[in-house]
Amino acid sequence: MTCRAGNVAAFIAIAQKLFQSEKLPEAGRGVAARVFERLQTPSDDGTRYDTRYPACDWLDAALAPFIGDDSGFGAAARAIKALGPDIGWARRSSGVNGSDGYIDAHVNGMICGPGGAESRYDVQLGFSLMVPHTRYPDHSHPPEEAYVLFTPGEFRQNGGEWFDPGIGGGIHNVRNNPHAMRSGDVPFLAIWCLLTRDDD
Ligand SMILES: [Fe+2]
């Protein structure tokens, strides 16, 4: 049986609580519950996406406002820092309406999922990081997904109005739901989880 590293276990335990917040849409809590049920079983094929990108340098700045807090966000920030080089990094280069230079201005950190600290294919648990004044492209994907926002920032779904769910709030995307996010004056960080295999 695959053994789970302590830093991964610590992040999963904290994230699980944050995804059960009443501030999330009920369906978001529902998809997260199924993700964390699958995560009870460790699974890792050892693949690591260890290339770093320019926006990785913004991680400390994004976490700094709450990393010392006695809160779930503070604990999550410290857990992300403790993952360090085990985080798998990737960037989105497809989609429309991304701000100029958005490719260098964002990065996605995979914790549980392909190329992440626990590389697996049945779920994804990770985060998106954007530098200030960045708009992520409109995108959609077959898996259902939930986000929890850690910083000021806004989301948009299905071409609707931009909205700020508040720190600790989030969104739920049904399958193939177009969505985007954008940062304001400060770096943006949101964690997400997806069910990437629909077999139960
Ligand atoms: Fe997404």
Residues whose N, C-alpha, C, O or C-beta is under 5 A from the ligand:
A	BS01	LIG	none
